[in-house]
Amino acid sequence: MELKLAFIGFGNVARAFSRLLDETGRMLAERYDVECRAVAIATARHGSIVSDDRIALGEAAARIERGQKLCGLPRTVDVADALEVIESAGADIVFETTPLDPLRGEPATTYIRRALQRSMHVITANKGPLAFAHRELKATAEQRGISFRFEGAVMDGTPVFNMAEYCLPGARVLGFAGVFNSTTNFILTGMEQGWSFDECLSEARNLGIVEANADYDLDGWDAAIKAVALANVLMEADLRPAQVERTGIRGITRDELKLARDRGMAIRLVARARVCDQGLKLTVAPESVPIATPVGAVRGTSSVLVLETDLMGEIAVLENNPCIKQTAYALMSDLIRVRTEMK
Ligand SMILES: NC(=O)c1ccc[n+]([C@@H]2O[C@H](COP(=O)([O-])OP(=O)(O)OC[C@H]3O[C@@H](n4cnc5c(N)ncnc54)[C@H](OP(=O)(O)O)[C@@H]3O)[C@@H](O)[C@H]2O)c1
């Protein structure tokens, strides 16, 4: 079956996904009967294009990487923006990978809503729409009988949402604890080894893992948004990031980290969801946790999620030193899921 793909955002994630499609095209055709045809790309500064033929994704990616615009790419016409792409491309699946807006989840939420209303399946790696509008977007998708998938939004391609949906039938998630933010975990583990906060932050910047605005990492916003996304999806909550009780990692000293380590503990920026008398409570804060636990053991850019369930007890999922290919895989695994649910 041929599937027409539209890309809203064609940055690091979407381009890595397009390379993965290239690598795996034969497997997708043989094993899942999927043949992908790119029919549209929307960006912020590189133009937006649609095609009633096929867009050469490799050429589109090369242009963007050279800092050139997409307009003029063979067999394409220019359109104004992402909304026009959604209206005019006739896509089967929209891949939404615009940057996170931590304050409102926009314009990603608007793009996804519009695509779902036009009965297009949507796959995103953006946690903003889950943290601000998951319930509404899920309801729209269900009404239309189409898919809204987002495995890449938290912990890249590590199965978190899909694990709960497909591997834990009948079980309820009662709470969770996790370390979700690479930058702060990289800094804390670097400081444990004697590096200064500034040296670790600068090294994290060199690795390209720091948000454009580092405050979003350091003050716990990124972890809070991921916690809200997880709670909204896995626990059917309808929370917003401002409702998370949040403390970042500023002010933690090397002495505190060393003292903790001498006692068999590690200080980690832990996101937690637990049910208390007032209802579901989400917190993000530095905690001293035993090193001999999944949360205490996680180091560097790795992440961990420990789910507490009613029927399966505790389950821990570890993502070890992720790279962009893992996020690209999340989009691919969602694509395969959309295809298999079409049968
Ligand atoms: N990078 C990762 O490892 C990773 C992992 C998991 C999840 N994510 C999430 O995945 C998403 C994409 O990340 P990324 O690293 O690919 O970001 P990126 O490299 O900054 O790419 C963002 C893309 O979105 C386009 N864009 C920005 N505003 C737009 C708008 N209003 N309308 C249409 N297009 C717009 C940009 O256009 P221009 O090219 O013209 O700037 C660019 O093509 C983010 O939500 C991020 O949080 C990323």
The ligand as an ORCA input file, in Angstrom:
! r2SCAN-3c Opt
* xyz 0 1
  N      16.371     16.148     18.578
  C      16.044     15.108     19.342
  O      16.880     14.267     19.675
  C      14.624     14.924     19.812
  C      14.306     13.779     20.541
  C      12.964     13.564     20.921
  C      12.005     14.500     20.589
  N      12.370     15.640     19.894
  C      11.321     16.600     19.555
  O      11.131     16.550     18.145
  C      10.794     17.834     17.652
  C      11.762     18.218     16.541
  O      13.090     18.270     17.044
  P      14.309     18.613     16.058
  O      15.536     18.356     16.846
  O      14.114     17.960     14.745
  O      14.093     20.187     15.867
  P      14.780     21.140     14.791
  O      16.028     20.504     14.238
  O      14.882     22.488     15.407
  O      13.722     21.193     13.586
  C      12.497     21.827     13.698
  C      11.872     21.948     12.316
  O      10.595     22.581     12.474
  C      10.505     23.672     11.553
  N       9.603     24.675     12.101
  C       9.799     25.511     13.148
  N       8.687     26.246     13.377
  C       7.790     25.879     12.434
  C       6.493     26.282     12.113
  N       5.855     27.216     12.839
  N       5.861     25.707     11.058
  C       6.496     24.752     10.311
  N       7.740     24.319     10.569
  C       8.374     24.882     11.616
  C      11.941     24.153     11.400
  O      12.048     24.926     10.216
  P      13.467     25.549      9.740
  O      14.250     24.366      9.226
  O      13.135     26.465      8.649
  O      14.058     26.157     10.953
  C      12.674     22.812     11.353
  O      12.587     22.282     10.047
  C      10.810     18.783     18.856
  O       9.500     18.961     19.335
  C      11.672     18.054     19.865
  O      11.341     18.389     21.201
  C      13.637     15.851     19.499
*
